[in-house]
Amino acid sequence: MKRVLPLLFLLFVAPNVRAAGSDVLTRLMQEPLTLFDWGLAQLDRDIRRVARETFVDRLGLGTPAADARFDRDRRKVVLGATMALRPIRRSKATCTRAFHEIVAGLTKAAPQRTTAAAWYLQNAFQPERRVTTNRFEGVGANLLKVVQLHVVLIPTPSDVFKDDKRLVSCHGQLDAQQGEITVEEAP
């Protein structure tokens, strides 16, 4: 009898453990996904891909760190790309060029007749199944005000040990023209 009780216990408990594992998947599948979540995930995927294409393929500099995140304090969506560079390459010109190359990469599929950055943002936050109503009209133009691209050039680890901690950053809206980008250099 003492041997039978543990076996019976396992027979009753084992299916419940398996069911609990699948219950969590069912619960997660039933959670609503907001358009904000959807858009942020699309932006994250795109900035990672385009930052890599920009820094590695076009500029030949190396692999950057990139992400899209929501800054709750400023209520802004920030697309960020950070690259560690030697002092000679860490310049305002390199930062500005990377900024424009990233924007060009993000907006390259935009139709010529539209504002490319607004079109890109609207499509990033719009569900894949296109809605035939005008529900998303103006979303891209309004998103331009709250989505910013930040490019930051940081020193390589060896340069930090040599006391070269100079950072170069540039940021602005995706539709920013050459003079509208804020470029900063911090010692």
Secondary structure, 3 states (H helix, E strand, C coil): CCCHHHHHHHHHHHHHHHHHHHHHHHHHHHCCCCHHHHHHHHHHHHHHHHHHHHHHHHCCCCCCEEEEEEECCCCEEEEEEEEEECCCCCCHHHHHHHHHHHHHHHHCCCCCCCCHHHHHHHHHHCCCCCCCCCCCCCHHHHHCCCEEEEEEEEECHHHHHCCCCCEEEEEEECCCCHHHCEEEEEC
